[in-house]
């Protein structure tokens, strides 16, 4: 099922995610609804146990709702099978993680190329595009280095470039500065700001108020519910 509204890139309608734990139902999300417009910059905040991580997994197509609908880039993904979900995730989402998740045996250039490999992009085009993205995040001087040879901030820059490799509809960042010092955090958030200003949709999941402050719109999650949406 698809939607025709091209101004929105994310829409959740009455999304619930319930688990059975020890014979009891845990309502990690219990009826969440919101819309994110294309080219916007959002922060999702909430205390530990609020449902924030479950919401991240739903948004990232890493989990499915128990109930409700989730449209990502116009397509309802709630009922997709694993292969369909993986394919839609690869084409529409770029991920930036707190722990970088770079492949240690691959160089900077090879790490950036990896998502394009899974989409079947030709080797020559993968290499051209990866070099372009490395330049965008100011990492051209480290193309042949391994992740272990980089600083935390450099690794996160590579992770951002990799997240952009397939030109995703949404850049989804999970605590992207959690392992960085304050000065490097400011640099990475400045990079997200540039991407937003260039038209990319950015969603940052964080518990840090200073990181939340960079976003233009904000969602507060508590007890599996949306407690506040501020634009």
Phi, psi and omega in degrees: 000127183242159176247151182265353184283102183280353180280343180250142180249335178227133172217123173248133178234111176051047182282128176236145172223106181249145178236152171260119179231115180058036179082000179247150179271123175258122183263083182296318170231138189224051177109065185257130179222129171192165180231140177240123182282153178296136178078022180253171185229112186240149169240136175247122183236160176171151179290170176302133181082008183283340188107000182300315181292322177296319178297319177301315180295324176293310181300324181276006181058031175264351179209165180242149175293148169289328183208149175103187185231145174227111176264122175244116182054040173090358183241131178283113186265356189300327184258011182288150172279177186301316182293317178296318181295317179297318180295316180293323177297315182297323184276336191240348184233138169244133186250137170234121186251159177301321184261017172073310179058036172282154179276116191297332183277352183256149177288172176307310182298317182292323177297318180293326181289334194307311180300326179290328175302315182290340176270358178082021177290141183297152181304318181295318180289323176301314182294318179297312182293320180297319178296320178298317180289323177299321177294323181298326180257013176061048179234020182293337180280359182234021189303325185259011178272152174273157180306324181294343181266006184248156171284169179300317180296321177295319178298320180291327175297319176297319179298322177295316178299316178298321180297334182268357190303320182261019180049061186291157176291329184224134169261115185248117185244127181252106181045056190293344180248010186299332181251020184242153175285172188298316182295318180290325177301318179298321179296316181293318179292330173296324177295317176299320179299317178299317180296319176299315181294337177273001174106002181280142174278124184239129174235119180247126175260122187207161171246004184262118181301327181289332175282320176304326185295339179289332184287159179265338179226153190220141175236129175252123180252135177207135178054037176076012183230157172278115181269333182200139170235124181234127179254000000 
